[in-house]
Amino acid sequence: MKAHEQPVEKHATGIQGFDLISEGGLPRHRATLIAGTAGSAKTVFATQFLAAGIEQQREPGVFVTFEDGVADIRRNMLGFGWDIARWEKEGTWAFVDASPVPDEPTPVVGAFDLSGLLARIEHAVKKVKAKRVSLDSLNALFVQFPEHQVLRAEMFRITTTLKRLGVTVVFTGERTEDYGEVTRFGIEEFVADNVVILRNLLENERRRRTVEILKMRGAPHQRGEFPFTISPHDGIIVIPLSGIELTQSSSTVRVTSGLEELDEMCGGGFFRDSIILASGATGTGKTLLVTQFLAGGYEAGERCLLFAFEESRDQLFRNAAAWGMDFARMEKDERLKVVNRYPHAMAMEDHLVEMMQTIDEFKPNRVAVDSLSALERVASLRSFREFVISLTSYLKKKETAGLFTSTTPGLLGGGSVTEKHISTLTDSIILLRYVEAFGRMLRSIVVLKMRGSHHDSDLRRYTIDGTGMHIGEPFRDVNGILSGQPVFSGDGGEDD
């Protein structure tokens, strides 16, 4: 960089996660096109850009609407907690209404210019001393004015004038396909300094929203698509996997698993900031392991949080009581919180944001997710892996122990998609397996891996009764348990 050159100054948008992937926000005093298909949240982005400026940085804004009526925008955005009417009274928000008049035909004109509109926008900017301007959506102009080359020149004049006034401009444009041309008419992107694309993709019969910074003239930014969701209270929330850093500190403090024998197998218990995956076939005791993990935390004076995606609240509380653990008392003492969700109820990004917000509010010492397999079944492989990466990184950052369960497809063992794609993200793996022996079904448990610690590598028998799980002696007379093809050299022995 030459001595007289200065880096492009960024203007923080205040949109959660976006400022990270844009490495500081949008270039200040420049124009950014927000392009997307129907339902991709273009208007929400344009509105949130102004709302965040007012709420977080006390920067007034002007909203120019070409499609929706002013009253509709006020009403629709109130659901996000953005009280536009109040901001108008306080002089921090101004509308320029260029939307069509209801019940009147849309005029189609030939030669024209937008001098009158530009004068109205300039007046509004100066009136509220705006630092931000949003124009939503320029596509309406293409219907009214068929001379697109002239319109391009007029749009360029508007954005140039606004930049000279010292404001940062965001304007929206419509696309016909998520991976087609940038905009319907192919003009807006040539007027903009920067282009951001919002997508609303249909994957496995579910919608998935992503954001991509296509270009940012003269300024660095993260490349690729990033998932985002729309929160009823926070608006757009971008989930930036690129922002996850392997800089978390590692704790040497041990916490109990809830089973004394399992603690011994793990060299003294789980590490306080570790992520543990418990994998097994249906009925092997994964939920029981979770229950004892939470009960052990309660007895140690810790706060425990359970996200349950397979069993109802009543089932979980009943089963815990049957094993001698009182979830109701734990909850009454405010050391347990149980969140039940049906996996199909929302997209993976929505589940993730809700879980992170719950963790922030409840501040648990340990978190259990039962089970990841339920979520995996309703998501694409990409969105599922992004979910697991984000959640595990978040728990590690909080130095919170996490126990996740997954279900293997085979009764006696074998791999699963869940194990294959998230095992590298976990610190410890516990395998629960059935063992068929001489007409009986036995159970085995093994600590397959445990980062940073010596651990017992024996496959041990365990039983389940009315007081929970009991881990016994190692199998000494059988091979092939993990492959699902056990071969016994003795008579099978008796359960411990």
C-alpha positions in Angstrom: 0.0 0.0 0.0 1.3 3.4 -0.9 1.9 6.0 1.8 -0.9 8.2 0.7 -3.4 5.4 0.4 -5.8 4.6 3.2 -7.6 1.3 3.7 -11.4 1.3 3.1 -13.2 2.3 6.3 -15.9 -0.1 7.3 -19.3 0.9 8.7 -20.5 -1.7 11.2 -24.0 -2.9 10.2 -24.9 -4.1 13.7 -26.4 -7.3 12.1 -25.2 -10.2 14.3 -22.6 -12.3 12.5 -22.6 -10.2 9.3 -19.9 -7.8 10.5 -17.7 -10.8 11.2 -17.9 -12.3 7.7 -17.6 -8.8 6.2 -14.6 -8.1 8.4 -16.0 -5.0 10.0 -19.2 -4.2 8.1 -20.0 -2.4 4.9 -17.6 0.1 3.3 -18.5 3.6 4.6 -20.0 6.1 2.2 -20.6 3.5 -0.5 -23.6 1.7 -2.0 -24.3 -1.9 -1.4 -26.8 -4.0 -3.3 -28.7 -6.7 -1.3 -29.9 -9.1 -4.0 -32.2 -12.1 -3.4 -35.1 -14.1 -4.5 -38.6 -13.8 -2.9 -38.5 -14.6 0.8 -34.8 -14.2 1.2 -35.1 -11.4 3.8 -34.0 -8.4 1.6 -36.4 -6.0 3.3 -35.5 -7.2 6.7 -31.8 -6.6 6.0 -32.5 -3.1 4.7 -34.6 -2.3 7.7 -32.3 -3.9 10.3 -29.4 -1.9 8.8 -31.2 1.3 9.9 -32.6 -0.1 13.1 -29.2 -1.3 14.3 -27.7 2.0 13.5 -30.2 3.8 15.6 -30.2 1.4 18.5 -26.5 0.6 18.7 -24.7 3.6 17.3 -27.2 6.4 17.5 -27.0 7.0 13.8 -30.2 8.3 12.2 -31.4 6.7 8.9 -33.7 7.2 6.0 -35.9 4.5 4.5 -37.0 4.9 0.8 -39.8 2.5 -0.1 -40.8 1.8 -3.7 -43.1 -1.1 -3.0 -44.6 -1.6 0.5 -46.6 1.2 2.1 -45.1 3.0 5.1 -47.9 1.8 7.4 -47.2 -1.8 6.4 -43.5 -1.5 7.1 -44.1 0.0 10.5 -46.5 -2.8 11.4 -44.4 -5.6 9.9 -41.2 -4.6 11.6 -42.7 -4.0 15.0 -42.6 -7.8 15.4 -38.8 -7.6 15.6 -39.1 -4.9 18.4 -38.2 -2.1 16.0 -40.5 0.8 17.0 -40.2 2.9 13.8 -43.0 5.2 14.8 -41.2 6.2 18.0 -38.0 6.8 16.1 -39.9 9.0 13.6 -41.1 11.1 16.5 -37.6 11.3 18.0 -36.2 12.5 14.6 -33.9 9.5 14.1 -35.9 7.8 11.3 -37.5 9.3 8.2 -39.5 7.7 5.4 -39.5 8.7 1.7 -42.6 7.1 0.3 -42.3 6.3 -3.4 -44.6 3.3 -3.3 -47.5 3.0 -5.8 -50.8 4.6 -4.8 -53.4 1.9 -4.2 -56.3 1.5 -6.7 -54.5 3.6 -9.3 -52.9 2.1 -12.4 -49.1 2.1 -12.5 -48.0 4.7 -15.0 -45.6 3.7 -17.7 -43.6 6.7 -18.9 -40.9 7.3 -21.5 -38.3 10.0 -21.0 -37.9 10.9 -17.4 -35.5 11.7 -14.6 -35.6 11.1 -10.8 -34.7 14.6 -9.8 -37.9 15.0 -7.7 -37.3 11.8 -5.9 -33.6 12.7 -5.3 -34.6 16.0 -3.9 -37.0 14.3 -1.4 -34.3 11.9 -0.3 -31.7 14.7 0.1 -34.2 16.7 2.2 -34.9 13.7 4.5 -31.2 13.0 4.9 -30.5 16.6 5.9 -33.6 16.8 8.2 -32.6 13.9 10.4 -28.8 14.1 9.8 -28.8 10.6 8.5 -25.8 8.4 8.3 -27.5 5.5 6.7 -30.0 5.2 3.8 -32.0 2.1 2.6 -33.8 1.9 -0.7 -36.3 -1.0 -1.0 -36.8 -2.2 -3.7 -35.5 -0.7 -6.9 -37.3 -3.3 -9.0 -40.5 -1.3 -8.8 -38.8 1.4 -10.9 -38.3 -1.0 -13.8 -42.0 -1.5 -14.1 -42.7 2.2 -14.2 -39.7 3.2 -16.4 -39.0 0.9 -19.4 -35.9 2.8 -20.6 -33.4 0.8 -18.5 -30.3 2.5 -19.7 -31.7 5.9 -18.6 -32.8 4.4 -15.3 -29.3 3.0 -14.8 -27.9 6.5 -15.2 -30.5 7.9 -12.8 -29.8 5.3 -10.2 -26.1 6.0 -10.5 -26.9 9.7 -9.9 -28.9 8.9 -6.8 -26.2 6.7 -5.2 -23.4 9.1 -6.1 -25.3 12.1 -4.6 -26.0 10.2 -1.4 -22.4 9.1 -1.0 -21.3 12.7 -1.4 -23.7 13.5 1.4 -21.6 11.2 3.6 -24.2 8.4 4.0 -23.8 4.7 3.6 -26.3 3.3 1.2 -28.1 -0.1 1.0 -30.5 -0.9 -1.7 -32.3 -4.1 -2.6 -32.8 -5.9 -5.9 -34.8 -9.0 -7.0 -33.3 -12.2 -8.4 -35.2 -14.9 -10.3 -33.0 -17.8 -9.3 -30.8 -18.4 -6.3 -27.8 -19.3 -8.5 -28.7 -17.4 -11.6 -28.0 -13.8 -12.6 -27.3 -11.4 -9.8 -30.5 -9.4 -10.5 -33.5 -9.7 -12.7 -32.5 -6.9 -15.0 -28.8 -7.0 -14.6 -28.4 -3.3 -13.9 -28.3 -2.7 -10.2 -25.0 -4.6 -9.6 -23.2 -2.1 -11.9 -24.5 0.8 -9.9 -23.3 -0.8 -6.6 -19.8 -0.7 -5.1 -20.6 -3.9 -3.2 -23.0 -6.9 -3.7 -24.4 -9.1 -1.1 -26.6 -12.1 -2.1 -29.3 -13.6 0.1 -30.6 -17.1 -0.8 -33.6 -19.0 0.3 -32.9 -22.5 -0.7 -35.1 -25.6 -0.6 -33.2 -28.6 0.7 -34.9 -31.9 1.7 -38.3 -30.2 1.7 -37.0 -27.5 4.1 -35.9 -23.9 3.5 -32.4 -22.8 4.3 -31.2 -19.2 4.1 -27.6 -18.3 3.3 -25.7 -15.0 2.7 -22.7 -14.5 0.4 -20.7 -11.4 -0.1 -20.1 -11.5 -3.9 -18.0 -8.4 -4.1 -16.8 -5.6 -1.8 -14.8 -3.2 -3.8 -11.4 -2.5 -2.3 -12.2 -4.2 1.0 -11.4 -7.6 2.5 -14.3 -10.0 3.4 -14.9 -13.7 4.0 -15.8 -15.7 0.9 -18.4 -18.4 0.5 -22.0 -18.9 1.7 -22.9 -18.6 5.4 -26.2 -19.8 6.9 -28.4 -17.3 8.6 -31.8 -17.3 10.3 -34.3 -14.7 11.2 -35.1 -14.4 14.9 -38.4 -12.9 16.1 -36.5 -10.6 18.5 -33.1 -10.1 16.8 -33.8 -10.0 13.1 -31.2 -11.5 10.9 -28.5 -13.6 12.6 -25.6 -14.9 10.5 -23.8 -18.0 11.7 -20.2 -17.5 10.6 -18.3 -20.8 10.7 -15.2 -18.8 9.5 -15.3 -16.9 12.9 -14.7 -20.1 14.9 -11.1 -20.0 16.1 -9.1 -22.9 17.7 -8.0 -20.6 20.5 -10.1 -21.9 23.4 -8.1 -22.6 26.6 -8.1 -26.2 27.8 -9.1 -27.0 31.3 -7.6 -29.7 33.4 -10.4 -29.7 35.9 -12.4 -32.9 36.0 -16.2 -33.2 36.5 -18.1 -36.4 37.3 -20.0 -38.3 34.6 -22.5 -39.3 37.3 -21.2 -42.9 37.4 -18.2 -43.7 39.7 -17.1 -46.6 37.5 -17.2 -44.5 34.3 -15.2 -41.7 36.0 -12.5 -44.4 36.8 -12.6 -45.6 33.2 -12.0 -41.9 32.1 -9.1 -41.4 34.4 -11.0 -39.4 37.0 -14.0 -38.0 35.1 -14.7 -35.8 32.1 -12.7 -32.6 31.6 -14.8 -29.5 32.4 -14.7 -28.1 28.8 -14.9 -31.4 26.9 -17.5 -32.6 24.4 -18.5 -36.3 24.8 -20.3 -38.4 22.3 -22.3 -41.4 23.6 -23.2 -43.7 20.7 -25.3 -46.9 20.8 -28.2 -48.7 19.5 -31.7 -48.1 20.7 -32.2 -49.4 24.3 -28.6 -49.4 25.2 -29.0 -46.7 27.9 -28.0 -43.5 26.2 -30.7 -41.5 27.8 -30.0 -43.1 31.1 -26.3 -42.0 30.7 -27.6 -38.5 30.1 -29.8 -38.6 33.1 -27.0 -39.7 35.4 -24.7 -37.1 33.8 -27.2 -34.4 34.8 -27.9 -35.9 38.3 -24.1 -36.0 38.9 -23.9 -32.3 38.0 -26.8 -31.5 40.4 -25.1 -33.4 43.2 -21.9 -31.4 42.6 -23.8 -28.1 42.8 -23.7 -27.4 39.1 -26.4 -26.0 36.8 -27.6 -28.5 34.1 -29.3 -28.0 30.8 -31.0 -30.7 28.7 -32.1 -30.3 25.1 -34.4 -33.3 24.3 -35.4 -34.0 20.8 -36.9 -37.5 21.1 -38.8 -37.8 24.4 -41.4 -35.6 26.0 -40.9 -33.8 29.3 -43.2 -36.2 31.1 -41.4 -39.2 29.7 -38.0 -37.8 30.8 -39.2 -37.0 34.3 -40.9 -40.3 34.7 -37.9 -42.3 33.6 -35.6 -40.3 35.8 -37.9 -41.0 38.8 -37.9 -44.7 37.9 -34.1 -44.7 38.2 -34.2 -42.8 41.5 -33.4 -39.3 40.2 -35.8 -36.4 40.9 -35.8 -34.1 37.9 -38.7 -32.1 39.5 -36.7 -31.3 42.6 -33.6 -30.4 40.5 -35.7 -28.1 38.4 -37.3 -26.5 41.5 -33.9 -25.8 42.9 -33.1 -24.0 39.6 -30.2 -26.3 38.8 -31.9 -28.1 35.9 -33.6 -26.8 32.8 -35.2 -29.1 30.3 -36.0 -27.9 26.8 -38.1 -30.2 24.6 -38.3 -29.5 20.9 -39.7 -31.5 17.9 -36.8 -31.8 15.4 -39.1 -30.9 12.5 -40.4 -27.8 14.2 -37.7 -25.5 12.8 -34.6 -25.3 10.6 -31.2 -26.3 12.0 -30.1 -22.7 12.1 -33.1 -21.8 14.2 -32.5 -24.7 16.6 -28.9 -23.6 17.0 -29.7 -19.9 17.7 -32.4 -20.9 20.2 -30.0 -23.3 22.0 -27.2 -20.7 22.2 -29.6 -18.1 23.5 -30.9 -20.6 26.2 -27.3 -21.3 27.2 -26.6 -17.6 27.5 -29.6 -17.1 29.7 -29.4 -20.2 31.9 -25.6 -20.2 32.2 -25.2 -24.0 32.7 -22.1 -25.8 33.8 -23.0 -28.9 31.7 -25.3 -29.4 28.7 -26.7 -32.6 27.3 -28.3 -33.1 23.8 -30.5 -36.2 23.4 -30.1 -36.9 20.6 -28.2 -35.6 17.6 -29.6 -38.4 15.5 -33.1 -36.9 15.7 -31.7 -33.7 14.3 -29.6 -35.4 11.7 -32.7 -37.0 10.2 -34.3 -33.7 9.3 -31.2 -31.9 8.0 -28.8 -32.0 5.1 -25.3 -33.3 5.9 -23.9 -29.8 5.4 -26.3 -28.0 7.7 -26.1 -30.7 10.3 -22.3 -30.5 10.4 -22.4 -26.7 10.5 -24.8 -27.1 13.5 -22.5 -29.5 15.4 -19.4 -27.4 14.7 -21.1 -24.2 15.9 -22.6 -25.8 19.0 -19.4 -27.6 20.1 -17.3 -24.5 19.6 -19.8 -22.4 21.6 -19.7 -24.8 24.5 -16.0 -24.9 24.5 -15.8 -21.2 24.5 -18.1 -21.2 27.6 -15.9 -24.0 29.2 -19.1 -26.0 29.5 -19.1 -29.9 29.4 -21.4 -31.3 26.7 -22.7 -34.8 26.4 -24.3 -35.6 23.0 -26.0 -38.9 22.1 -26.4 -40.6 18.8 -28.1 -43.8 17.7 -26.4 -46.4 15.6 -28.5 -48.0 12.8 -27.3 -51.6 13.6 -28.4 -53.4 16.7 -25.1 -55.0 17.4 -22.7 -52.2 16.2 -21.4 -50.7 13.0 -21.0 -47.1 12.0 -23.4 -44.3 11.5 -23.4 -41.0 9.6 -23.4 -39.2 12.9 -20.3 -40.9 14.2 -18.5 -40.7 10.8 -19.0 -36.9 10.5 -18.8 -35.6 14.0 -16.5 -38.0 15.9 -13.5 -35.7 15.0 -15.3 -32.8 16.7 -15.7 -34.5 20.0 -13.1 -34.9 22.7 -14.4 -38.2 24.0 -16.4 -41.1 22.5 -18.3 -43.7 24.6 -19.6 -46.7 22.7 -22.6 -48.7 24.1 -23.1 -52.0 22.4 -25.2 -55.1 22.6 -23.4 -58.5 22.7 -25.4 -61.6 21.7 -24.1 -64.5 23.8 -25.6 -67.9 24.0 -29.2 -66.8 23.5 -28.9 -63.7 25.7 -28.3 -60.0 25.1 -25.5 -58.6 27.1 -24.3 -55.0 27.1 -20.8 -53.5 26.7 -19.3 -50.1 27.2 -16.0 -48.8 26.1 -14.2 -45.4 26.2 -13.1 -45.3 22.5 -11.1 -42.0 22.8 -10.4 -39.3 25.3 -8.2 -36.4 24.3 -5.5 -35.4 26.7 -6.0 -38.2 29.2 -5.2 -41.8 29.8 -8.4 -43.9 29.8 -9.4 -47.5 30.3 -9.6 -49.2 26.9 -11.4 -52.4 28.1 -14.8 -53.3 26.9 -16.8 -53.7 30.1 -20.1 -55.3 30.8 -22.8 -53.2 32.3 -26.3 -53.8 33.5 -29.4 -51.5 34.0 -31.8 -51.8 36.9 -34.1 -49.6 39.0 -31.2 -47.6 40.3 -29.5 -46.9 37.0 -26.4 -48.2 35.1 -23.9 -50.4 36.8 -20.5 -51.0 35.0 -18.8 -54.3 35.8 -15.8 -56.3 34.8 -14.2 -56.4 31.3 -15.1 -59.0 28.7 -12.2 -61.4 28.7 -13.7 -64.3 26.7 -15.0 -62.6 23.5 -13.7 -60.8 20.5 -15.4 -58.8 17.7 -17.9 -56.9 19.9 -17.4 -53.6 18.1 -17.7 -55.1 14.6 -21.0 -56.7 15.7 -19.7 -60.2 15.2 -18.7 -61.4 18.7 -16.8 -64.7 19.0 -16.7 -66.4 22.4 -14.0 -68.6 23.6 -15.8 -69.6 26.8 -19.3 -70.1 28.0 -20.3 -66.5 28.1 -20.4 -66.2 31.9 -23.0 -64.5 33.9 -24.0 -60.8 34.1 -22.3 -58.9 36.8 
